[in-house]
Amino acid sequence: MVIAHERPGGPRTLAARSAAVPALADALRSEVDGGAVTAVVLLVPDPHARFAAVEVGAPFFLDTVLPSGYGVCSYVFAWTPEREAVAAPVFAPYTDTYGDLRMRPDLATLAPLPGAPGTWLVVCDVDWPDGRPVPIAPRTVLGDQLRVAESREFVPSVGLEHEVTFTGADGSPVVSAGLDYATGGLDAVRPLLAAVRSDVDALGLGVESRRGECHPGQYESVLGHRDALAACDDAMLQQLVIRRAAAAHGVRAGYLAAERAGAGSSCHVHLSLSDVDDRPWSAGLLDRFAAGVLTAAPDLTAIWAPTWNSYVRLRTAPFAPRDVRAGADDRTAAVRIAGSGDALRIEARFAGADAQPHLVVAALLAAGLWGIEEELAAPAPGRLHDTPWTALRALDESALARKLLGDAMVDARVALLAEELTTCLETVTDWQRRRGDRRT
């Protein structure tokens, strides 16, 4: 019995996602019993746009993990990129005892791990052992916003565009020129891209397009529109296998917001709303949604730009969305109004490639739904914060951000960005040494 794990396109309610699970469970059981599936990797999206992972045996997964969950140390939501716990009051429940949270697999995310026959991947929700949700878990935050949307009879459809930069061991891009829409320019890295295509296709996620991008070594593999949870989970799964494929060829696949000054990599979010009967939104509804996003965007800069490097993109990249405004089919605008008819959508261009996708989409939904509820008109053009210090302060002090995302999530993001800044200020770099040498 084949596991039909291909993602359906377009909007899908949470109930429809859940309705697909029994058939997937039956198919997985059949494959495990037949020996075709031997291991399952449990994945939890963390605050740094990567997965925390645990591999378990497939029979144990079906008999124990699927019905009862599996433990993961609570500090996965309170750690730095180096996996060191962050000391902050918001993280105390996660680091006081380093106890377990329970991973709850979402079988709607099942996908095979390329290059590892018999091993499948599954993304998990997490909760406390007593069943309480984890309010700072990115997937929890997005799920909460989807329930709010559905309570108002809206169902989002989302497409994410992540740009990746391939560099060699010395940090230089694998090709020296920008390859925006190029045909032959990628020939030098054809074996690498063939491996990337093969592995991404093996996931069965439904790639819409691939192309060279405008900066040296930059590439884009775009998945088609799908429900919001799937869009974010699948974007991270695609990143996982692209990194693996690149590493196998001795190449680094980088998702920094800026590999160098003037070269930005983004996470553009294409988003539309349908009603529960799959009828697309009107232009007036889109305008109010976009107005909410534009109004909230400056306060949410630290969501779109969560790292020190993010601000190199915002300050120097040519298409970075410094000015907060909307424009019809305008890629210089922070919110591009794209498409028409059933394909009418916003393209939110705020986030860098380093942003946590579940949080980005949750923030867009929260702000946009607020704009609809308040019947907002487009605000006067504003600006994103272009330093991490002002972005941190704006998020921390924003009553609107706390209304949209909750105190726990805001406090968590403030603490993580504060830790990033402290670490940067306590680090000596080659740039500092060069500047110091020039002063002698």
N, C-alpha and C positions, 0 to 999 in steps of 0.2 A: 504494500500500500504506500504510494508515493506521498511525501509530505508536501502539500500544495501551499508553499510558503510565499508565493509571489504576491506583491503588494497591490491591492486594488487602487486605481487612480481616483482622484477627486475627493470630495468630502465624504466622511464616514462618521457616524455617531459613535459615542462610547459604547452604546448598546450593541451596535453592529459589530464593533471590534470584539466584544465579549461573545457574541453569537458564533463567531468563527472558531472559538477556542475548542469546543468539544471535538470537532472533526480533526483539528490539528493534534489533539491529545491522542485520539484513536490512531491516527496515522503514525505518530511518533512511537506509540506502544508497539505497533506492528513492525516498524523498522528496528526497534530495539530487540524485540523477541526474535527477529530474523538475523540479528547480528550485524545489520548495516550501520546502526548508530551505536557507538560504544562510549561516548563521552559527551557531556554538555558543559559549556562554559557559561557561568552566570556572570552577567555584566550589570554594573550599576553606574549610571552617569554621575560623575563627581563635579565639584564646583569649577574645575579647571578644564572642562570640555574634553575629558578623557574618561575611560572606564576603569573602575575597580573590578577585578576579575577573580573568580574562583572556578576551577574545573572540578567536576564531580563525575562519577561513573553514571552511565545512562540508566541502568536499572535503579540505582539509588535515587537518581533524580525523579524518576516516575513514581517510585514507591514512597519516598519520604519528602523530597524537596518540593515537589509539585503540590501535595496536599498540605504540608506543614511549614514550608519555608526553610531557609537556611541562614545561619548566622554570618554577619559581617561586622567587623569592629566599627563602632560608632564614629571613630575619628576620621573616617573617610570623607565626612562632610566638614571637617574642621582642620584639614591639613593644608600645608603649603605644597607647591609643585614638587618639592623634595621629600614630601611625605613626613614632615615634621609638624606636630600639633601647634596650632595658633592659640596663644593665650589671650582670651577675650571673654567677657561675661556671657555673650551669646552662645559660646561654644562649651561652657561649663558642663551642661548635661551630656555632652559627647566625649569629654576628656577627663571628667572627674574620676571615672572608674574604668574607662575604655571597655565598656560592656558591649554586648551584641545588639545590633538591629536585626530584623528578619527580612531577608530578601524574598520577595514574592514574584515568581516568574510570570511574565506576560507572554503566553504562547503565541500571541499575534505577532511577536517580533522574531520568531524562529528564523534562522538562516544558517546555511552550512558554512563552516570555516574553510576558505579556499586553501588548498595544499595540505589539508589535514583530513584525509578520508575517515569518515565515521565520527567526526566531531562537529557538533552544532553549537551555535551561539543563541542565547536568549537574554533579552534585556529584562531587568527586574525593577519593580517598585520596592520600596522599603517602608517598614513601620517599626514602632517599638514593640517589644514582646507582648505588651498588653493590647496591641491593635491600634494604638494611636498613630496617626500619620506623622511623618517627620517633616516639619514645616520648612526646613531649609534644603530639602532634597529637590533638585531641579525638576525631576519628573513629577513630584507631588505638586509643585507650584503650577506647572503647566496643566496638570489634570484638574486642579481647582478652577483655573480659568476656563477650561473647556466645559466644566459643569455649569459655570455661570453663563457662558454663551448659550448652552443648550437650554438652560432655564428660561432664556429670553428668545428661544426658538431660532437660534443661529448655529450653523455648523461651519467651521472654518475649513478651508482647503489651503495648503501651504506648500510652497516649493522653495528650497534653500539652494543658493549658489555659493559654494566655497571655492576659493582660489588657493592652490597649493603651489609652492616653489620648490623645485628639485635642485639641490646643490650637492657638490662633491665633498670629499673629505676635508678639503681646505676651505670650505665655505663658499666657493665660487659657484655661480649658477651653471648648470650643465650645458646650457647654450648661452651665448654672450649677447644675443639681441632679443628684443621683444618680438613675440611671434603671434600677435593678435590676428586671428583668422588666417594664419599662414598655412600653406599646404606642404611645401617641401622643407620648410625650416626645421621641422621636428625629426627629420630623417636621422640625425645624429643620435637621437635617443629612442629610436624605434624599438629596440629590444626591451628597454625599460617600459615604454608606453604599452607595448604588447602584453607585458606581464601585468601591468596595472589594469588594462582592459579585461584580460582574462580573469583576474581575481575578482574584480568588481562585478563582472557579469556572472561569475559563479555564485555570488551572493543572491542573485535573483531579485535585485531591488528595483529594476526598471530604470535604466539610464535613458535620459532624454537627449542629451547632447554632450559632446566632448570637443575641446579645442585648445589651441595655444592661446595664451593671454598676452597682455601688453607689456609685461616686464620680463627681463631675462630669466629663463628657467620656469616661468609661471604657466600653470595649466589649470584647466577647469573641467570637471566631470559633473554634470548636472542631472539630478534625479527628477522625475516627473512629479507633478502635484499629487498630494495625498493628504490623508488626515494629519492633523498637527503633531500628534504623538509619533506617528510613523515617520513624518518628515524629519523630526529632530533625531529620533533613534537611528534612522537609516543614514542620515548625514554622518553621524558618529561612527556607525559601522563601516561606511565607505572610507572614512578617514583611517580607521584601524587597518583595513586591508591595503589601502594605498601605502601607508607607512611600511607595512610588512613587505609588500612587493618591492618598494624602493630599497629597503634595507638589504633584501636578498641580492640586489644588483650593486651594493656598495654605495648607494645614494641616499641622501637625507631628503625626506618629504617634509617640508616646513610649513607650519600653519601660523607663523608669526603674523601680526598685523602689518609689520613692515620689516622685510628682510634687510632693507637699507633705506636711508632717507630718500624720499621721492618715489618709493615703490611700495604701494599699498596692496594688501590682500584682504578681501572683504568676506562677510557673510551677508549677502543680500537676501532679503526675505520677501518672496512674492506671496501675497495673502489675499484671499477673497472670502466672502461670507455667503452661504446659501441659507435658505430657511429649511425647516425640517422636511419639507416636501421637495427639496433639491432645486428650488427656484432661486436664481442668482439675485444678488443685491442690486438695488437701484443706484443711480448716480448720486442721488441726494443722501442715501444712507452711507455710501462710500465717503462723501464729503464730510459728514459728521464724524465718521470713524477716523478719517485722516486728520481732522481738526483735533481730536483727542490725542492722537499720536504726536502731532506737532507741538501741542501745548505741553505735553509731559516730557518730550524728548530731552530738553536740556537738563532737567532734574535727574533723568535716568542715564546720563552720559556714562556713569561708572558701570552700568549694565552693558552698554554697547562697547565700552572701552575699559576692560577690567585689569589691564596690566600696564606697566611702565611703557613697554613697547607700543601699546595701543596709541599713545599720544604722539609718537613719531609719525604714524599714519595720519592722524587727524591734523597734524601741523604741516606735513610736507607732501603727502600724496596728492596727485593732481585731481582725482575725483573723490577725495574724502569729503564727507558731508558737513563741513564746518558751518555753513549757513543753513538754518532749519527752515525750509520752505518746501512747498509742493509744486510740481510742474507736470504738465501733460507730456508724456513721452520725453522727459527731460532728464538725462543721466547726470546733469550737473546739480539737480535738486536732491535734497535729502529724502524726499518721498516722491517717487515717480509714479504718476498715474498711467497705467499701461493697459493695453487691450481694449476690447469693446464687447458689448453684448454679454454672452455667458462667460467670456474670458476677461471681463473688467476686473481689475485688481490694483492693489497698491504694491509697489516695490519699495520696501523700507531699506535704505542704503546706509543706515547708521553704523551697524556692527562690523567690527573687524573679524578676521578669520580666527582670532584667538578667543572670541566671546563664547560663552556657554549657550548653545542653541536653544535648549529648553527654556532658559531664563529670558533670552531675547524674544522668543515667540510669545511667552507668557506676558512679558511686559508690553509688547505690541497689542495683544488682545485686551489686556486690562485697560490700557490707555484708550484704545479704540472703542471698546464697549462703553467706557465712561463718556467718551465724546458723543456716542449715540444717545445714551441716557440723558445727558445734559443738553442735547441738541446744540452742540457747540458750532460756532463758525470758525473758519480758519483764523488763527492768531496772526499778528504782525510777524514778519520774519524775525527769527532769533538766531542764536548761535549755540552750538555745543560748547562745553567747557574744553579748553585746549591744554590744560595741565591736570595731572592726576590730583593735585592738592585741591584745586577748586571743584573738580568733579566729586571728590570724596566728601567735601563739605556740603555741596549741594544735595547729594543723596542723603546724607545723614540728617540734614535739617529740613528736608522736604516733607511737608505734611501730605502732599499729593502722592509721592512715591510710597509712603507708608500706607496710605489709603488703598493704593492699587496693588501692592505686593505684600503688605503685612510687615509688622515691626521686625519679626524674626529674620525674614529674608533680607530686609534692608540692613539690619545690624550685622548680619553675616557678611554681606558684600562689603560693607564699610570696614569690617575687621580684616578681611582678606586683602583689600587694597591698601589699608594702612600697613599691614605686614609687608606687602610688596615694596612700599616706599621705604620702610625702615631698612629692609634688606638691601635695597639699592644704595641707600646712604651709608651703609656699612661695608660696601664692596669696592675694591680697587680694580679698575679696568685698564685695558691697554690704552684706551683713549686718555685716561688720566695720566698714565705714564708718559705718553707722547706729549701731552700738554705740559707736563712738568719738565720734561727734557728741554722743551723749547724756551723755558723760562731761565735756563742756566746760561 
